[in-house]
């Protein structure tokens, strides 16, 4: 195959001339970003929004749904080693395309358990009001052991396994391709655009899936015939699966062009003409002809202090970020009394626009630094210290609420104008639907706990109740009692914006400069090796650590036949715990980056164009020269760079 064929768009005999303009960086960047958007929508958006509906539809416990969510990370981790091993032997763009096709198939697969589970069935509706004279609800064998649920769970795990296997090349090979196909000076900008696409994807998924969850999700049944009046009924099941199916088919469409990209782009040589060689001196080695090349490279990375300091810093940051992504909405509910919907809205409303702006600015700053390692590290350290200071927003909270049977025992009810026995004959089971007695400013776990009597006109989703034994003179209203903390909310949002900005602005700078630590031939090994650490020791245990911190601060566990769920936390202790953890991670990360900069010794290779040897994985010199020959008279390659 000739050099011209090596840069042609298409495959085998299908190489139409009208599509050859796609074999350039800008079309590649656009298509890759579209795939990053879809991957983010599926993994970070749809799974998070749909998890409670999946639990309800297939009668899964919280542990089983946690296994479903973690399966993605497990299979991503498994794929990192073969990706690093074969990085120099494959067409990386084609691998990304094939991987995204697998992601599309895995996303579509969620429709299978929805079909095999059969029509959605519900139990008898139970109003969360006081019912006297009957025994407490007993657990049945069917509720604790369902073979059908295990079958559907296995199908759901299969879907997540496909998504994890397919997505792994996107954020390993995808990052290194951006560095290979364009000038190093623009790597920060390109990574910023890539991260922006990954941020927008989950936001779109939250909006779209949030709307579809209000639409009845089982086409074989009619909700009214099952006694379900509206989506406020806790038995209502939304159309959780439609987002996965739509994104899956779109992913198949956007992945197809990536399969046709060549190993080298036509304009790569021109774009990289003035790249400057920057590599740590001890890592500037070539093992291309060695029998054990892969193991030599990995052992070399392990021995290098700069490399390992950067990887360890990214690992603890991954632990922190994954914990924040998973639990920050719950933290807002606890600290500021937001509803789950409002906490997700605030989180998305801050993180998405701030993330986009900060990532773009970070990309511009990375370009100004020209990927010089030490200045970039000092910049990241400074903003890390600022982020640590801004994390004090986690100490801002509303006044503690008085909640009956949580921090207000029955013996203290007379202080709030109610009898100790006002709800003792009510069988409240595991109800949790907080209500407030405005007369006494006392919150109850449900209308049942407030002693509210049943009546024919009370339905699910009611906003207020009357005839409540623990609040005789006023109406009991839905929700927690008003903590009156508007000032604290504004303070928190301002500082949370600053915290998000400090985190996002450093990402492109850190990522682009860290690629300069290793030889260009070892970029894929370094990226995959780093992700392996970040997954195994960072993001996977991060959610576990944050979950443990949250659980140990639980003040009320809602228990049913198959699981238990915390519904009320000690806000003060929780805020301090998150704050201490954030401070520890940020300060440790700063020390690691300082050590990385201290140990970094740049290669003594002359500054200027990279040698042909280091451009082997980027673009051959002959391709660059042939491209320049075809330029119109009077135009230089530099004038053609966008």
Secondary structure, DSSP 8 states (H G I E B T S, - for coil): --HHHHT-SSBTTB--GGGGGGSSHHHHHHHHHHHHHHHHIIIIIIHHHHHHHHHHHHT--HHHHHHHHHHHHHHHHHHHHHHHHTTTTS-HHHHHHHHHHHHHHHHHTHHHHHHHT-S--------SSB--SS------HHHH--HHHHHHHHHHHHHHHHHHHHHTTTTTHHHHHHHHHS-GGGHHHHHHHHHHHHHHHHHHHHHHHHHHTTSB--TT--GGGGT--STTSTT--B-TTHHHHHHHHHHHHHHHHHHT--SS-TTHHHHTTT-B---BGGG----TT-TTHHHHHHHHHHH-HHHHHHHHHHHHHHHHHHHHHHHHHHHHHHHH---HHHHHHHHHHHHHHHHHHHHHHHHHHHHHHTT-HHHHHHHHHHHHHHHHHHGGGGG-------BBTTTB-GGGGGGGT--TTTTTT---TT----EEETTTTEEESSTTTTTBB--TT--TT-SEE-SBTTBSSS-EEES------HHHHHHHHHHHHHHHHHHHHHHHHHHHHHTTSS-GGGHHHHHHHHHHHIIIIIIHHHHHHHHHHHHTTEEEEEE-SS-EEEEEE-HHHHHHHHHHHHHHHHHHHHHHHHHHHHH--B--S-SSB--GGGGTTT--HHHHHHHHHTS-TT--GGGG--
